[in-house]
Structures are given as structure tokens and as C-alpha cells.
Amino acid sequence: MGASALGLGYLLGPREHPQITSQTVSATKSATSYSSASATSTLNPTKLKQGYPLLGNYDHWTWDIEPNQLELFARWDRLALNFETAHRSTDALRHIRELNPNTKILAWISLGYWDLNTSNQGYLGRKFLNSSTEAWWIHDKGTGDRIHLTSWYPDLVTPNPQTGFADHLLEFVHDDILSTSLYDGVFYDGCGWDSGLAERLSNADVSISAYRLGITDILKRTRHNESGDVIILGNPGVQWDDDASYWDYANGHYQENALGDVFGSNWNAMWKIYERNMMKRSPPPRFHWIGVDTQYKRKRPDYLNVTQQDLTADDLRRMRLGLGTTLLLDNGYFGFDKGDGWHGYGDQWGFPEYDAKLGFPSMKYEQDNGLYKRVFENGTVFVNSTNVGRTVQMSEKFKDATSGSIGTVFLIDPMDSRILMKS
């Protein structure tokens, strides 16, 4: 079970997030004015990008969005932001919507990991935990100790969805998060299903079947409690099984550490997960979010210190491969960041490929011996899923979004992708 964990941001929270109380909140919120930033914005809502690529930014670190960051956040088609952001940056979220009415903002909250040290929480986190009881958390049947699902987050405990945690969470999500109208849905982190989770719960005081039923009920009740178009995405790490009951109520899930070596997958597995997930029955409408990150051939916690200047040629290749693959199907979102535990920690990275204004697809993808192709209004995407370079011949001049080169013949390197724009 991958999942980026609510707790790592909160575990290190005091360093990044000043402590506030309900008495100081109004002063904190009113200290920053966003009107001037909005008035001088270079983003014109009437000239926003239409079509693909669809880009997402997953950020569970940022609680306070400053005026000079508004355009950075507004450029994304989908944002997953800490639930605390609505409390700390209410005006900022409203201005992001003004700058980009097309963006969808999801409230990030964990079903899998919590830090019970309330000094690491913000106002809403403390409010939520004030009602917690020992029964909320999963325990080892033998020792009675609280269970920690992952060794790299030893201080984070896991909720039992068959307890009062679920009722309180649903009330909290409705009353304190979604009723603000600042979010379009929820991003449930730690929303696991897989066999690895079953193994880790093998000696727990809740069975894997009961656990899955509890999570299913949370998804079901979220869907029923909110408006019909509320977006529900989960983060299981890698995938939900094909027969997972979560599909009945969620729009889809985040695919974390794709093309990575922590709990990610190779290209073939990533593509099969993506293709299968998008074929699930609707309603609800299907979305998928592929997240490629820096967690490849790097040791924990070195990801913390990675900057965009540190990205290697292989990092950029994996970014292109993930983005190009995402473009092969409709309603696929893509993002590249530091990865598990560090999503949004100082990274608002952009790449030349992100600026490709492809418009809308003109056809479904085609495939020829591992070379995938999809034509859009303003360009063509190629994905080479083989270990051999492939040359493509275009009927007119195109511009490579990566290199800027213009021509009619292009080499698509092994396990790489290229976006070619009409010249």
C-alpha cells in the first residue's frame, strides 16, 4: 500500500506550518490581500487552455498560498490540496477559481495514516482529532498496540473504518470541507485494497474483508452525502484490484510512483492499470491520475532535497513517457513531483511538454508493434513502449515540444514519448 500519508507533512509540520488556534484564525486569514494579485494576473480566464494535456498538482504540504503563488496553482487542471488549505487560504482558493474556472480542486485527507500528535496539526486537524477515541485505531490482536502500516512512517497510526472514525470523518468532510464550496471533491489518501494490505492486517483486530467493507462504505456515503457531481479519487499507491468494490462509488484513483522503484510499476503494468481503470462502468464518470516522481534510483529521504535542476535525463524521460501515455486515453491527468511523502514540498515544476496546446483528440490511439500514436487537433503524441528506437515520418513539418526542433522525421527513443506540434 503506497499512499503518500497524511502524516509525513504533519509529522514535520511545526517546521513548515505555524501553530494557530481558532482565536487567531481570522487574523491569519485577513493578513493577506489577494485583490491586487488577481487584478494584475497574466492569466486571462477567456483565453485559458482548451483541451489536453490535462495536468494535476498533488500538494499536501501547502496550507498557506501566497499572492505570488496564485498563478502557479491556477495553471493546473486538477489540484489535490490539503484539507487545511480551505481554512488557512480561503481567499486564495476563491481567486484560483477566478483565474481558472476550469480547474477542479480536491480536498486531500487520509483514510490510511494519521499522526495523533495534535501539535503537528492545523486547526481543522486538531478539531477532527479532538473527538477521537482509542477504538478508532487499528490494533495488533496479540499485543494490543496500534498498528503502523509502513515502516517508513513509524509514528503514523491507521484508522479502523468499522468504528466511529467513519461517521466522524463523513460529518467532518461534509461540514468542514465540502460545504465551503472551495473544493470539487475529495482525494482520499491511503485508500488501499491490495494483497500487501491484507498481509499487513493479518494479525489486526479488523479483518481485511471488514476493512475493505468499511472503506467502501465511506466512499458510498461520501457519494450519497454530497452533490451528484462530487469527484471522489482515492490513492491506493499502485492500484485497486479489478473486482474492488471501491469502483462503484469513486471516479477512479491516483497511480502513485508510476515508473518508479518504490511501489511503482514498469510501463506495461502502468498502461494496463490505466487502460483497465478507464474501462470501468459509469456512472460515476471515470478519471485517472498518473503520478511519476523522483523516487527512482534514489534513497529515502533524498527526495526531499531534489530540485528541478537535479532532474536527470532519465527523470525527464520517465516524465515524458508518463505524460505521453496519459494522453493516449481521455480524462487522464498527469503530474510529476518529488513523490511519496513529499508531494508539493517546494515543487511547482513545469516542463516544455506541459505547454503544448494539443487541443482535443481527433481519434483514438493507434498501435504498431509497441509504438503508440494519437492525433490531436494541434499535434500528435507518440509513445514508444519498446526497447528499440523508432523513427516516424510526418506528412508536414512539426515541432518537437521537448527539443524545439522542426522537421518531418523524428526519432522516438526507447521507452520514451514525444509530443509533436503542428508547425
C-alpha positions in Angstrom: 0.0 0.0 0.0 1.8 3.1 -1.2 0.0 6.3 -0.5 1.7 9.4 0.5 0.4 9.5 4.0 -1.3 12.4 5.7 1.2 12.2 8.4 4.6 13.0 6.9 3.6 16.6 6.2 2.1 16.7 9.7 5.0 14.8 11.2 7.3 17.6 10.1 4.5 20.1 10.3 5.7 22.5 13.0 8.7 23.5 10.9 6.6 24.5 7.9 3.2 25.4 9.4 3.0 27.8 12.4 0.6 26.8 15.1 -2.7 28.6 15.1 -5.8 28.5 17.2 -9.4 29.2 16.5 -8.9 32.7 18.1 -6.0 33.6 15.7 -7.5 32.2 12.5 -9.5 35.2 11.4 -6.4 37.4 11.9 -4.3 35.0 9.9 -6.8 34.9 7.1 -7.2 38.6 6.8 -3.5 39.4 6.9 -3.0 38.8 3.2 -4.9 40.6 0.4 -5.4 38.8 -2.9 -7.2 41.6 -4.8 -4.1 43.2 -6.3 -2.7 39.8 -7.4 -5.9 38.9 -9.1 -6.1 42.3 -10.9 -2.6 42.1 -12.3 -2.7 38.5 -13.3 -1.4 37.5 -16.7 -3.9 34.6 -16.8 -6.9 35.6 -18.8 -9.9 33.4 -18.0 -11.3 34.0 -21.5 -8.1 32.6 -23.1 -7.5 29.6 -20.9 -6.0 26.5 -22.5 -8.7 24.3 -24.0 -8.1 20.6 -24.2 -5.0 18.5 -23.5 -2.7 17.7 -21.8 -4.7 17.6 -18.5 -2.2 18.3 -15.7 -2.5 17.7 -12.0 -0.7 19.0 -9.0 -0.7 17.0 -5.8 0.3 19.1 -2.8 -0.4 18.0 0.8 2.2 20.4 2.2 0.9 23.8 1.3 -1.5 25.3 3.8 -0.8 28.9 3.1 -1.0 30.1 -0.6 0.7 33.5 -1.0 -0.5 36.1 -3.6 2.6 35.5 -5.8 1.7 31.8 -6.0 -1.8 32.2 -7.3 -1.0 31.8 -10.9 1.2 28.8 -10.2 -1.7 27.0 -8.6 -4.2 28.2 -11.2 -2.4 26.7 -14.1 -3.3 23.1 -13.1 -6.4 21.3 -14.4 -6.7 19.4 -11.2 -5.4 20.2 -7.7 -5.2 18.0 -4.7 -4.7 20.3 -1.7 -4.5 19.6 2.0 -8.0 20.0 3.6 -6.4 22.5 6.0 -5.8 24.9 3.0 -9.5 25.8 2.9 -9.1 27.2 6.4 -5.8 28.9 6.0 -6.1 30.1 2.4 -9.8 30.6 1.8 -9.4 33.8 -0.3 -6.6 32.2 -2.3 -8.8 29.3 -3.3 -11.5 31.6 -4.5 -9.0 33.6 -6.5 -7.6 30.4 -8.1 -11.1 29.7 -9.3 -11.4 33.2 -10.7 -8.2 32.8 -12.6 -9.0 29.3 -13.9 -12.7 28.4 -13.7 -11.9 25.1 -15.3 -9.6 23.8 -12.5 -11.0 21.2 -10.1 -9.8 21.3 -6.5 -9.9 18.2 -4.4 -9.5 18.1 -0.6 -6.8 15.7 0.4 -7.5 13.7 3.5 -6.2 10.3 4.6 -8.1 7.1 5.3 -4.9 5.2 6.0 -2.5 7.3 8.1 -2.8 9.8 11.0 -0.4 11.5 13.3 -2.0 11.7 16.7 0.4 14.4 17.9 -2.0 17.4 17.7 0.9 19.8 17.9 1.6 18.7 14.3 -1.9 19.5 13.2 -3.6 22.7 12.0 -6.8 24.0 13.3 -9.0 21.5 11.3 -6.8 18.6 12.1 -7.0 19.3 15.8 -10.7 19.8 15.6 -11.1 16.4 13.9 -8.8 14.5 16.4 -10.5 16.1 19.5 -13.3 13.6 19.1 -11.1 10.6 18.6 -11.1 7.6 20.9 -8.7 4.6 21.2 -11.3 2.5 19.4 -10.8 4.5 16.2 -7.4 3.0 15.5 -6.4 -0.5 14.4 -4.6 -2.6 16.9 -2.5 -5.8 16.9 -4.6 -8.7 18.2 -1.7 -10.1 20.2 -0.1 -7.0 21.8 -2.9 -4.5 21.7 -0.5 -2.0 20.2 -1.6 0.4 17.5 -0.7 -0.8 14.0 1.7 1.2 11.8 1.2 0.1 8.2 4.5 1.2 6.8 8.0 1.1 8.4 9.0 4.4 7.0 6.1 6.2 8.8 6.6 4.6 12.2 4.7 7.3 14.1 1.5 7.2 12.0 -1.5 5.1 13.0 -4.2 3.6 10.8 -7.9 4.2 11.3 -10.4 1.4 11.6 -13.2 2.2 9.1 -15.6 0.0 11.0 -15.6 2.3 14.0 -16.8 5.8 14.9 -13.9 7.1 12.8 -16.0 6.7 9.7 -19.1 8.6 11.0 -16.9 11.4 12.3 -14.9 11.6 9.1 -18.0 11.8 6.9 -19.5 14.5 9.1 -16.2 16.4 9.0 -15.8 16.1 5.2 -19.3 17.5 4.7 -19.5 20.2 7.3 -15.9 21.5 7.4 -14.6 20.8 3.9 -17.1 20.3 1.1 -19.8 22.6 2.4 -17.3 25.5 2.0 -17.8 25.2 -1.8 -14.0 25.7 -2.1 -13.5 22.1 -3.2 -15.0 20.0 -6.0 -14.4 16.7 -4.3 -12.1 14.7 -2.1 -8.8 12.9 -2.6 -8.8 10.0 -0.1 -5.2 9.1 0.6 -4.2 5.7 2.0 -7.2 4.2 0.3 -5.8 0.7 -0.1 -7.1 -2.6 -1.3 -4.2 -4.8 -2.4 -2.8 -8.1 -1.2 0.0 -6.3 0.6 -2.5 -4.5 2.8 -4.1 -7.9 3.5 -0.8 -9.2 4.7 -0.2 -6.2 7.0 -3.6 -6.6 8.5 -3.2 -10.4 9.0 -2.9 -10.0 12.8 -5.1 -6.9 13.2 -8.3 -6.5 15.2 -10.1 -5.9 11.9 -10.1 -8.4 9.0 -9.1 -7.4 5.6 -12.7 -8.1 4.4 -14.2 -5.9 7.1 -11.6 -3.2 6.4 -12.5 -3.1 2.7 -16.2 -3.0 3.5 -15.6 -0.1 5.8 -13.7 1.9 3.2 -16.3 1.0 0.6 -19.0 2.4 3.0 -17.0 5.6 3.4 -16.9 6.0 -0.4 -20.6 5.2 -0.8 -21.7 7.6 1.9 -19.5 10.3 0.5 -21.2 9.9 -2.8 -24.6 9.9 -1.3 -24.0 12.8 1.1 -22.7 15.2 -1.4 -24.0 16.6 -4.7 -24.1 14.1 -7.6 -21.1 15.6 -9.4 -18.7 15.5 -6.5 -15.4 14.0 -7.5 -14.0 11.1 -5.4 -10.5 9.9 -6.1 -8.5 7.5 -4.0 -4.8 6.9 -3.6 -4.0 3.2 -3.1 -0.4 3.6 -4.1 -0.4 1.4 -7.2 -3.9 0.1 -7.9 -7.2 -1.2 -6.8 -8.0 -4.8 -7.9 -10.3 -5.2 -10.9 -13.1 -6.5 -8.6 -12.7 -3.9 -5.9 -16.0 -2.5 -4.6 -14.4 1.0 -4.4 -15.1 1.4 -8.2 -18.8 1.5 -7.6 -18.6 4.9 -5.8 -15.2 6.5 -6.7 -14.4 8.1 -10.0 -11.0 6.5 -10.0 -7.6 6.6 -8.3 -4.2 8.2 -8.3 -1.4 5.9 -9.6 1.5 6.8 -7.3 5.2 6.3 -8.1 4.3 5.1 -11.6 7.5 4.1 -13.5 9.3 4.3 -10.1 11.1 1.7 -8.0 9.5 2.2 -4.5 6.0 0.8 -5.1 5.6 1.8 -8.7 5.4 -0.3 -11.8 7.0 -0.8 -15.2 5.4 0.7 -18.3 3.4 -2.3 -19.3 1.9 -2.6 -15.8 1.2 1.1 -15.6 -0.5 1.1 -19.0 -2.7 -2.0 -18.2 -3.8 -0.4 -14.9 -4.7 2.8 -16.7 -6.5 1.2 -19.6 -8.4 -1.2 -17.3 -9.4 1.6 -14.9 -10.8 3.8 -17.6 -13.0 0.9 -18.9 -14.9 0.7 -15.6 -18.6 1.2 -15.7 -20.0 4.7 -15.4 -21.6 6.4 -13.6 -19.7 7.8 -11.8 -17.6 9.2 -14.7 -14.1 7.8 -15.0 -10.9 9.8 -14.3 -7.4 8.5 -13.8 -4.3 10.4 -12.5 -0.8 9.1 -13.2 1.9 10.4 -10.9 5.5 9.9 -11.9 8.1 11.2 -9.5 11.8 11.4 -8.4 11.7 8.2 -6.4 13.8 6.2 -8.9 17.3 5.1 -8.1 17.4 7.5 -5.2 17.4 6.6 -1.5 14.9 7.8 1.1 14.7 10.5 2.2 16.9 12.1 -0.5 13.8 13.0 -2.5 13.3 15.9 -0.1 16.4 17.7 -1.5 15.7 17.2 -5.2 15.2 20.4 -7.2 14.2 20.7 -10.8 17.8 21.4 -11.7 18.7 18.0 -10.1 16.5 16.1 -12.5 18.4 13.6 -14.6 17.9 12.8 -18.3 16.3 9.6 -17.1 13.9 11.5 -14.8 12.9 13.6 -17.8 12.5 10.5 -20.0 10.1 9.0 -17.4 8.2 12.3 -17.2 7.7 12.3 -20.9 6.8 8.6 -21.0 4.2 9.1 -18.3 2.7 12.2 -19.8 2.6 10.7 -23.3 1.0 7.5 -22.0 -1.6 9.6 -20.1 -2.5 11.3 -23.4 -3.5 8.0 -25.1 -6.8 7.9 -23.3 -9.5 10.5 -22.5 -9.8 12.0 -19.0 -6.3 11.1 -17.9 -4.4 13.5 -15.7 -0.7 13.6 -15.2 1.8 15.1 -12.8 5.5 14.9 -11.9 6.8 15.7 -8.5 9.1 14.5 -5.7 6.8 11.7 -4.8 5.5 9.8 -1.8 5.7 11.9 1.4 7.0 15.0 -0.4 4.2 15.8 -2.8 4.1 19.5 -3.2 7.1 20.1 -0.9 8.6 23.0 -2.8 7.8 21.7 -6.3 5.7 23.6 -8.7 7.6 22.2 -11.6 6.7 22.9 -15.2 8.2 21.4 -18.4 8.1 22.4 -22.1 5.8 19.5 -22.8 3.2 20.9 -20.3 2.9 24.0 -22.5 1.9 22.0 -25.6 -1.6 23.1 -26.5 -2.8 20.0 -28.2 -6.5 20.8 -28.1 -8.8 17.8 -28.2 -8.2 14.4 -29.6 -9.1 13.7 -33.2 -9.1 10.0 -32.9 -8.5 7.1 -30.5 -4.9 5.8 -30.2 -3.3 3.5 -32.7 -0.6 1.0 -32.0 2.0 -0.6 -34.3 4.4 -3.1 -32.7 4.6 -1.2 -29.5 4.7 2.3 -31.0 1.5 4.2 -29.9 0.2 7.2 -31.7 -2.7 9.6 -31.0 -3.6 12.6 -33.2 -5.0 15.8 -31.6 -6.3 19.0 -33.2 -2.9 20.7 -32.9 -0.4 17.9 -32.8 0.4 14.2 -32.5 1.6 12.2 -29.5 3.9 9.1 -29.9 4.7 6.6 -27.1 7.5 4.1 -27.8 6.9 1.2 -25.4 9.8 -0.9 -26.8 13.5 -1.1 -26.2 14.3 0.0 -29.7 14.3 3.5 -31.1 11.6 4.1 -33.7 11.6 6.7 -36.5 8.4 8.4 -37.5 7.8 10.2 -40.8 5.3 13.1 -40.8 3.5 14.4 -43.9 4.2 18.0 -43.0 6.5 19.9 -40.6 6.1 19.5 -36.9 7.8 21.0 -33.9 9.1 18.7 -31.1 7.7 20.1 -27.8 10.8 18.8 -26.0 13.7 20.0 -28.1 12.0 22.7 -30.2 13.4 21.1 -33.4 11.3 21.4 -36.5 11.1 18.8 -39.3 9.2 15.9 -40.8 11.3 13.0 -39.4 11.7 12.3 -35.7 13.3 9.6 -33.6 11.3 8.3 -30.7 13.8 6.9 -28.3 13.2 3.5 -26.5 10.7 3.8 -23.6 10.1 7.5 -24.4 7.5 9.7 -25.7 7.3 12.8 -27.9 4.7 15.5 -28.4 4.9 16.9 -31.9 3.1 20.1 -32.5 1.9 21.4 -35.9 4.5 23.9 -37.1 
